[in-house]
Amino acid sequence: MSQPMPRVNLQGAVDLSALAGPPAGPAVPGAPGGAVADGQPVPGPLVTDVSEATFGQTVQLSTVVPVVLVLGSARSEASGQIQEVLEDLAREYSGRFQLARVDADANAQIAAALQVQALPTVVALVAGQPLPLFQGAYPEPQVRQVLDEVLRVAAQNGVAGVLEDTGADDTETEVPVEPPVPPLHAEAMDAIERGDLDAAEAAYTQALNENPRDDEAKAALLQVQLIRRISQDDPDEVLARAAAAGPADVAAQLAAADVEAATGRFAEAFDRLLAVVRATRGDDREQVRVRLVELFEVAGPVPEVQTARRQLASALY
């Protein structure tokens, strides 16, 4: 866990202009770039969900009100913990900053632009510039210290508006209608619920046979196979065997990577298998490469996958 940052400044901040694009909604009073009077009211929600489609409006808002971005994942328990802390503080600070929640799994472009290396990550936006704050589940007293410093820097840069809470997320004007779950997917999910992995695997396999481009079925099938592989062994024993064996023991390292991936520790699983790729040749290397690619599919579009793909290409070629 990183320590509280005693000072925050705008020097060396990453330029987000390419990602932000044109504002995704009505203009924010006083934007862009102009200083506002301390406490000037600005309409907007205290807490909002941000996507790549609405990120431009968030960047625009940060020219008059500081924005605190929390990039997390449903796969990360720490993401939920720090999000709850920040939501409580957003209400307590009464509009002096906006909390913008970003699903890093669904918005990989935002995570990549902010150079996110781990989840959750908290970043401030002040005058359109990102200020890295901290990673992980931070204690509330230290979060307050960081927020106070962000507000101080924001005021120095003329970003001193205060949100008048609209009570709703005004960056998302339409509620998307969830598409119906395909019958074979529903059949597979029911099978998983009752612990019948054979039936789940059969349903997802049939879905892929009918539509080879069904990426959701492909990822879900790989996840079911992952669950099957780890279901017979004690996770601690698997990891201990891998630690004692070293990277040349392909079977031990594959089993350990499965345990790590199944518990959401994808970065550790990827690093482990990349080390095996570098230490092996021939069929052993190909077996590990195939497993890595499968775990990429299971993990989805997260920053760790992008990093590992680049490292795999470098190791192979």
C-alpha positions, 0 to 999 in steps of 0.5 A: 500500500502506498503512503499518503502523498504530502504534496500534490501538483500538476507538474508532469500530469498525463495529457488526457485530451485525446481520450476526453474528446468532445464533451459528452453532454451540456456545457458545465458553467464556467468551463473550460479552463476558467477559474471560478469563485470559491463555492460557486454552485455547479449542477451535478451529482456528488457520485456518478458512474463514468464510462468511456462515452461520458469521460469527456464530460467528467474531464470538462467538469474537473475545470470547475470542480475537482473530480476523484476517480476510483477505478475498480472491479467487481472482482476486487473486494478492495474496490468495494471497500474503498468505494464505500469510504469515498462515497461516504466522504463525497457526501460529507464534503458536500459537493467540494469534489465529485466521486466518479466510479469507473469499472476498469474491466468495462473501460480499459481505455480509461485505465490505460490512459491513466496508467493503472497498474493495480485495482483499485486505483484512485486518481484526481482530475484537476483542471483536466489533469490526472493526479495519481493518489493511491492504490488499494483499500486506504484507511479513512483518515489517510483518505481525508488527508489526501482529499484535503490536499487535492482540494488545496491544489484545486483551489490554487488552480482556480478549481473551487466550484461546489456541486449542487447535488442533482440526486442522480447521475446526469451523465447517463440519461438513458437506462440501458435495457439488459438483453435477454440471456441466450438459452444455452447461457441460461442453461449453463448458469443454472448448471453452475448454480447447482454445481454441475460443471459437466452440464455447464461445460456442455451448454457453453460448448454447444453455444460455441458450436452454434456461434463460434464468435460468442466471446462470452460463451468462450470466456465462460467455458474457460472459466468453468474449465478453470474451476474444474482444474482447481476443484480437487486440490488444496490451494495452499498446497498447490502454491507451496509445491510451485514455490519449491519446484521452480519455473522449470516444473511446468505442471506445478506452475500451471496449477499454481497459476490456476489457483491465483487466477481463480482468486482474482490474482491475475497479475500474479498468475500472469507473472508466474507463467511468463517466467515459465515461458522464459525458462522453457522451450518446445512443447512445454513452452507452447503448453504454457503459452496456450494457458496464458492466452486462456487466462487472458480470456477469463480475466477480460479487458483489464490492464494486467492483460494488456501488460502481460500480452506485451511481455508474452510477445517479447518473451516469444519473439 
